[in-house]
Every structure is written in structure tokens, then in C-alpha cells.
Amino acid sequence: MAKKIAALGIAKKVYDEARKPHNQAKIRAAMQKVQERRRPR
């Protein structure tokens, strides 16, 4: 039970951070970088 509560707390923190505009820009940039690496040349 305590592990679930801790996991939910961590998930909420991650979610809250991901909602911030400057973090969204970082996430988009990272996703674009991964997609570019996966493309065959």
C-alpha cells in the first residue's frame, strides 16, 4: 500500500513537471532527436 502511494506521488510530480511549458519544449526536442536517430539514412 505504501509503495502504491509513493508511486502515485512520484507520478503526480512527473505529470506536474511535464505540464510546464518550458519542460514541454524540452520533451518535444528530445522526441524529435529520437525520431531523427531512428530514421534510416
C-alpha positions in Angstrom: 0.0 0.0 0.0 2.8 2.4 0.9 4.6 1.6 -2.4 1.4 2.5 -4.4 1.1 5.8 -2.5 4.8 6.6 -3.1 4.5 5.7 -6.8 1.4 7.8 -7.2 3.2 10.8 -5.6 6.1 10.4 -8.0 3.8 10.0 -11.0 2.0 13.2 -10.0 5.2 15.1 -9.6 6.4 14.0 -13.1 3.0 14.9 -14.6 3.0 18.3 -13.0 6.6 19.0 -14.3 5.6 17.8 -17.8 2.7 20.3 -17.9 5.1 23.3 -17.6 5.7 25.0 -21.0 9.5 25.1 -20.8 9.5 21.4 -19.9 7.1 20.6 -22.8 9.6 22.3 -25.2 12.4 20.1 -23.8 10.3 16.9 -24.2 9.4 17.8 -27.8 13.1 18.5 -28.6 14.1 15.1 -27.1 11.3 13.3 -29.0 12.4 14.9 -32.3 16.0 13.9 -31.6 15.0 10.3 -31.0 12.9 10.3 -34.2 15.8 11.6 -36.3 18.1 8.9 -34.9 15.5 6.2 -35.8 15.1 7.3 -39.4 17.1 5.3 -42.0 19.6 7.3 -43.9 
